[in-house]
Amino acid sequence: MLTGIWLIIALLVAIVIMILLISKFKVHPFISILLISIILGLFVLPIKDIPGTIAAGFGGTMQGIGIVIILGALIGFIVEKTGAALTIADAVVKVVGKKHPELAMMLMGWIVSIPVFCDSGFIILDPIRKSMAKITKKSSVGMAVALSLGLYASHVFIPPTPGPIAAAANVGLADNLLLVVGIGALVSIFALVPAYFFALYIGKKVKVQEDQDDDVNPNAAQEAFDALKASYGKLPNAWLSFAPIIVPILAMSLGTLANVLGWTSPVFGFLGHPILALSLGLIFGIVLLQVTGKLNKFYDITNENLKVVGPILFITAAGGVLGRVISAAGVVDYVKGSADALKVMGILFPFAIAAILKIAQGSSTVAIVTTSAMLGLYTDPASLMTALGFTTPLAAALVVMAIGAGAMTVSHANDSYFWVVTNMSGMTPDQGYKTQTLGTLIEGLGSIIGILLISLIFL
């Protein structure tokens, strides 16, 4: 078995090979991560320990977070399929007003992407963007960038999006999702503020055909949007549309408040557990289906959700295997002996790892899951989290944020989201690099600056 510096070298080589398998040879992340875990295990663990380590890593991860990911994603699917996302968007526009369309786009994207994948969110909200661009005569590109970056912020920072949920579980915060939600909302401010001003700036610099079609009747754009809403049939009201998102957060808040105040009733702890809190959100999602006349589609929506979430679950579990192998190999013991060098990087360490993975293979979710799995539980004395000094719930939550910030830095041609944004907004790939890629860089850097400030104050 390898020890000392050779152990670290083996880990670095394994990560490089994993990135190559995913990005260059197009091997599915689940197979790539699992294969690398087994190969690394052959070099750093006794052979007899490898099967048990793999089983413990896979099963432990699924046990901790599997149901939560499924429920969170299912709520998102229901919000999307019932047209509740459009109602939410309308509500945001009414609050913000059409005098600030870029801000409206950014905020509605940020809210909608809490339960809905950012790719789907952009597709759902793009007709609103086009309609508002024609009505307000503002930059189509600026509004597309604002929408894209608003969606992206909650996608990487705020549960119940699968990436942040998986990261929370991997670092030991599966039962403390409310903390991750709260910190995620705070960090989002540091992402959205520079992103908003960038959207205003780049909208004046980059033009697409849509901006040049001055003869297009604004009424036609509004009619197209009205037709889209009509295609959903009966739309739910705003209160019911927000309920599947807000109710789980309120339930988790009640559980946390009861714990802080010392309330002994088991009901509060029961309802505040993430699985039960999200189950309450799902109940309101079912009410959404009933109100919109789509309850008969619940089975199909659930089935579609499981097909989409399945790969994420398996990637998350494979990441748990890699994390368990790293922990069992004694990597942490070596790191602790030379942790001062890594501690100099502090919160930048998980940011850098996630950014490297994101740039190399394109998927933010894969980057989030893999990086968080490598770091391990903040409560585990044998984890990298402990070796780096991240040993409190707040520190662990900030690590999740740093990983999310790295996983948005940057979106380019190997990212499906890059193509969704550029194609639907009529931009060329070159324009996509000037807008989406540069925008996600600014958003990621703004986020990590905010995370550094928070960590300096509270850690």
N, C-alpha and C positions, 0 to 999 in steps of 0.2 A: 504494500500500500504506500501511496505517496504521502509525504509529510512536509511540514515547513513551507518554504517558498515554492517547492514543486507542487504543492497542493493548490496554491494560489494560481500558479501558471496553468495548471490543469483546468481550473475553473474558468480562467480567462479564455483559454483555447476552446473550451466547451461552449462558452457564450458566443464566440466568433463563429464557430461551426453552426450553432443553432440559427444565428442570424442569416448565414449563407444558405442554409437549408430552406428557410422560410422565404427570403427575398430573391435569391438567385435561382434556386432549383424548384421553387414553388411547392415545397412539401408542406402539407397542412400543419399549422402551428401545434395542434394536439400531438401529431406523430413526431414532429421535430422536438418538442420539449420533452416528451416521454422517452424518445430514443436517446437524446443527449443525457437525460437523467440516468438511464440504465448504463450507458457507456461510462459516464463519469463515476457511477457507483462501482463499476468494475475496477477502476483505478484507485479509488479512495476508501472503499469499504470491504470488509470480509465478505466473500461470496455468499456465505450462509445468511448474512444480514440483509442482502439486497431485496429479496422478495418481500420480507416483512416491512422494510422501509418504504418500498413503493406502495404497498397496500395501505400502510398507515397514512402516508401523504395524500393519496387519492381519496380514501374514505373519510379522513378527518376533514378535508376541505369540503367535500360534498355535504357532509353532515352539518357543517357549520353555516353554509351559505346557499346551498342548492335551492331550497324552497323559497328563500327570500328573493333570489334572482328570478325564479319563475313567476312569482306573484308580482314583483315589480314590473317585469316586462309585460305581463298580461294586462295590468292596469294601463300601461302605455298603449297597447294594441287597442283596447276598448276606447280610450280617449281618441285615438286616431280614427277608428272605424265608425264611431257614432257621430263624427263631426264636432265633438266637444272641443277639439283643438281650434277649429274655426271660431267657435263661440268665444273661447278664451282670447283669441287674437282680436276679435271685434271689441271685447271688453277693454283690452289694453289700448286700442286705438281711441276709444271713447274717453279714457282717462288721460292719455298723453296728448291726444288731439292730432289733427292732420297738419298742424304747423311744424311739427317736428317728426317727420315720417321716418327718418333714420333711427331716431330714438325709439319710436314705436316698434319698428321692425326688430331692433335689438332686444327690447324687453319682451316682446311676444315670443321671440325665438328662445330666449333664456327660460321663460316659464314653460313653454311647450316641451322643450327638450329635457325637462326634469323627468317625465315618465317616457317620452317618445325618443327613439334614436334620432340623432341629428340628421342623418340622411333622409329619413322619412319626414322629419319635421320640415326640412327645406322644401321637399316636394309638396307637402300639404300647404305651406304658407306662401309659396312662390306666387300663386295667382293673386294673393293679397298684395304682395310687393309690386307686381306689375300694374295692378289696378291703381294703387296709391301713387306710383311713379307717374302715370298718365294724368291723374287728377291733380296732383300737386306740382307737376312739372319739375320735380327734383330728379337728381341723378339716379338712373336705374342701377348703375354699378355701385354707387355709394350705399344704396338701400340693400343691394344683394350682399355686400360685404358686411354691413351691419347685422343683417339677418343671420348670415353664416356664422359670424363670430359670437353672436348672442346664443345661438344654438350650441356652439362648441363649448362655451364656458360651463354650462350646466351639465353637458354630456360627460365631461371629464372630472367634474368636481362634486356633483350632487346626486346622492342616491334618490330614487331607486334605479337610476341608470346602471346597467350591469357592471361596468368597469369600476366605478367607485365603490359599489357594494362588495365586489370581489376583493378589492384592495383593502377595504375595511376589515373584512373577515381574515384576510391573510396576515394582517398586522395585529389582530386580536381585538377588533372593535365591532364584531358582529352583533353584539348585544348593546352597542352604544352608537347606533346609527344617527341618532338625533345630534350628537356632537359633530359627526361628520357633515351632516346637513347644514348645521349652523356655521361651522368653519368654512364649508364650501360656499355658502352664500356670502360670507365676508370676503373670502379670497376672490370671488367673482367680481367684486367691485374693482379690485386692482387689475383685473383682466379687461373688464368692460369699458372703463374710463378711457384708457389709451386707445382701445379698439374703436370706440365711438369717434374720437377725433381723427383717427386714421381713416375711418369710413368717409367722414366729411371731406378730408383732404384728397383721398384717392378718387373720390367720385368726380372731382373737378379735373383730374388728370387723365383718367381712362374713360373712353367713350365706346359704346357699342351701338349697333344698328338701332336698338330700341330707343336710345337717347336721341337719335337723329330723325326718328319718324314723327316729326312735328304735326303732320297732317292727320295722325290717328285721333279719332274722336274719343275724348275721355269717357263719354257715356258708354261707348262700346266696351271699354275696359271694365267699367262698373257692371255692365250687363253680363260680361263674361264671368266676373266674380260671383254675381248673383246666380248665374247658371250653375256654377260649381257648388254653391251652397244648396241649391235646389236638388242637385244630384244625390245629396245625402238624405233627402227626404226631410222628415221632421227633425229639427235641431234642438238640443236641450238648452235650457236657460243657463245663464252664467253661473249661478250658485251651484247647480247640479254638475256643471262641467268642471268646476274647480274642486268639488268634493272628493273625488278619488285621490287627488294629490294632497289636499289640505288635511283631510281626516287622519291619515296615517301619521302625519307630522304632529297633529294635536294629540293623538293617542300616545305617541312616544314622549311628547312633552309632559303629559300628565303622569306617565310612569316615572320620568326623571324627577319631576317636581315632588311626587310622593316619596321618592327615595331621599331627596334632599331634606324634606320636612319631617321625615321619620314616620310617615303614615304607615300603619301596619296592615291595612287591608290588602289581601292578596289580589284583589280585583285590579288595582292600579298597576301592579307589576305585571299581571296577566295581559292587560290591554296594551301596556307599554312595550311589550316584547315585539321586536320587528316583525316576526311572523304573524302575530295576531294583529298588529297595527296595519300591516299591509293587507291582511285578510279583511279588515274593516273597509279599507280602500277598495278592495275587490267587490265587496257587497254593494258599495255605492256605484261601482262600475256596472254591476248587473242591473241596478236600478236605471242607469243610463241606457242600457240596452232595452229595458222594458219600455221606458218613456219614448224612445225613438223608434220603437217597433222592430227592433233587431234582436230580440231575445232568442228567436229561433236560429240565429247565427252564432250563438255562444259556443257551441261545440266546434264549429269551423274556425272561429277566431282562436279558441284555445289550442286547437290542433296546429294552426299556423304559427302561433306563438311558440309552441314547443319545438317546432322545426327550426325556428330562428334562434331560440335560446339554447337549444341542444349543443351546438358547437361551442358556444360561450362557456357553458357548464363544463364541457370536457376540457377546454383549454385551461379553465380555472383549476380544475382538478389536477391536470398535468403540471401546472405551475406549483401546486401544492406538493407534488412528488419531488420536483426539483428543489424546492425549499427544504424538504425533509432530508434529501440526500446531502445538501450543503451543510445542514445542521449536524447530521450524524457523522459527517466526514471529519469534523473537527476544524473546519475552516475558521469558525469563530474564535477558537482558542488561539489560533495563530494571529488573527486580526487583532484580538485584544492585546497581544504582545506588541503590536505596532500600530495600535489604533490612533495614536496621536496624529499620524500623517493623514488618516482619513477624517479624524475629528476636525482637522483644520477646514476641510470642505463642509462639514456639518450637513445642513439640510440640502446643500448643493449636490451631495453625493447621489441620493435617489433621483434628483432632478436630472443629473447628467446621464445616469444609466437609462432612465426612461426615454430621454431625448435621443440617445444613440439608437435604442431599439425602435423608436418611432420613425426616425429618419431612414433607418435601414430597411424596415419591412412594411411600413405604411399604416398598420392598424393601431389605433390608440388603445383599444381594449386589450390587445395582445401585449402592448408595451406596459400598460398598467398592471395587468395580471402577473406577467412574468417578473417585473421589477419588485412588486410587493411580495411575491412568493419567495424571491431570493432573500429578502430582508427578514422575513419571519415574524413571529409574535413578539410584541414588546414585553410580554410577561415571561418569555422563555430565556433563561440565563444563557442558553447555547445559541441564541440567534444573533444575526448581524445587527438587529435593532438594539439589542443590549450592548453589543460591542461598541456601537457608535454613540451610545448614551441616550438613545430615545426610549425611555423607560416609564413614561407616564401616558395616560390617555390623550392628553392635549398634544404631547410630542408625537404620538403615533398618528393623530389626526392631521397634524401638519406635514408629516411624512407622506400621508395619502395625498395631500394637496400638492406637495412637491412632485410626486410621481405623476399626478394629473397634469401639472404644468409642463413637465417634460414630455408627456405623451401628446401634447398639442403642438409641440415645437419640433418640426414644422409639418404642415400638410402640403404634400407635393404630388408628383405624378404617380407614385405607387400607392396613393391613398384614394379609395373609391369616393370619399367625400369631396376631394378636389375636383373630380370629374362631374359629380352631381351639381356642385356650385357653378363651375365654369360653363357646362353645357346648358343648364337651365337658364342661366343669365345671359347667354349669348356671347360669352368671352372666348377668345382664342387661348390655347395653352400658355402662350407668352404673357397674355394679359392675366391669366390665372396666377402665374408666378408673381406678378406685380401686385396682385390684390390678395388672393387667398393665402398664398405662401408667405408673403411679407406680413400680412395681417396676423396670421397665426404665430409668426415669430414675435411680433410686437405684443400680442396677447400673452404668449408664454413667458416672455421676459417681464412684462408688467406683473404677472401673477407671482413669479418667483421673487421679485423685489418685495411685493407685499408680504409673502410668506416669510422672507428674511426679517422684515421689520417686526412682524408679529412674534417670530421666534426670539428675536433679541429682547422684546419687551416681557414676554411671558415664560420663556424657558430659561 
